[in-house]
Every structure is written in C-alpha cells, then in structure tokens.
Amino acid sequence: MNAAAARHAAASLRRLIATQGRARVVVATAASQLGFQRELVRAPDVDWSKVEVKTEKLAEGVWM
C-alpha cells in the first residue's frame, strides 16, 4: 500500500511541477507514514528542488 500511495503522490507532484512550476506538501510525521515517505523520496523524476515541504505547529504538541 505504501508503494501504491507513493506512486500516486509522485505522479501528482510531477503534474503540479509541470503545470505550475512547483508543488507544496504537508508531511505527516507519524511512524505509520515512514514507509510511504521512504517510497516517495525514491520516486523517479520528481524534481525535489521545486517541492516545498511544510510542517506547522497547530497547537502545543500538534504539528501539521
């Protein structure tokens, strides 16, 4: 499931970069997301220099 989700996300990132010149991603940091993240960063042809990764603190101990 991680690999399929990462392929889908990578395709979306490539499409956004191609059409808008950049992409933004909000990253979940839960341990359950690590497999997905490992797969995503290995995805071919994603220009990571054009991807902005966001994390934001929503409340004490809660990050987005």
C-alpha positions in Angstrom: 0.0 0.0 0.0 2.9 2.4 0.7 4.3 1.9 -2.7 1.0 2.5 -4.5 0.3 5.6 -2.4 3.8 6.9 -3.1 3.4 6.3 -6.9 0.1 8.3 -6.8 1.7 11.1 -4.8 4.7 11.3 -7.0 2.5 11.4 -10.1 0.6 14.3 -8.6 3.9 16.1 -7.7 5.2 15.7 -11.3 1.9 17.0 -12.7 1.9 20.0 -10.4 5.5 20.9 -11.2 4.9 20.5 -14.9 1.8 22.7 -14.8 2.6 25.2 -12.0 6.3 25.1 -11.7 6.2 24.0 -8.1 4.4 21.9 -5.5 3.8 22.1 -1.8 3.5 19.1 0.5 2.4 18.8 4.1 4.2 15.9 5.7 2.7 13.7 8.4 5.3 12.6 10.9 3.6 9.6 12.5 5.6 6.4 12.5 2.9 4.8 10.3 3.9 7.2 7.5 7.6 6.3 7.3 7.2 3.5 4.8 5.2 5.9 2.5 7.8 8.6 2.9 10.7 6.2 2.1 8.9 5.1 -1.1 8.1 8.7 -2.1 11.6 10.1 -1.9 12.8 7.2 -4.2 10.2 8.1 -6.8 11.8 8.8 -10.2 11.7 12.1 -11.9 10.4 14.2 -9.0 12.3 17.5 -9.0 12.6 17.9 -5.3 14.2 21.3 -5.7 10.7 22.5 -6.8 8.8 20.9 -3.9 8.2 22.9 -0.7 7.7 20.8 2.4 5.5 22.3 5.1 5.2 21.5 8.8 3.3 23.8 11.0 2.5 23.7 14.7 -1.2 23.8 15.2 -1.2 23.6 19.0 1.1 22.5 21.8 2.3 19.1 20.7 0.3 19.1 17.5 2.2 19.7 14.2 0.9 19.9 10.7 
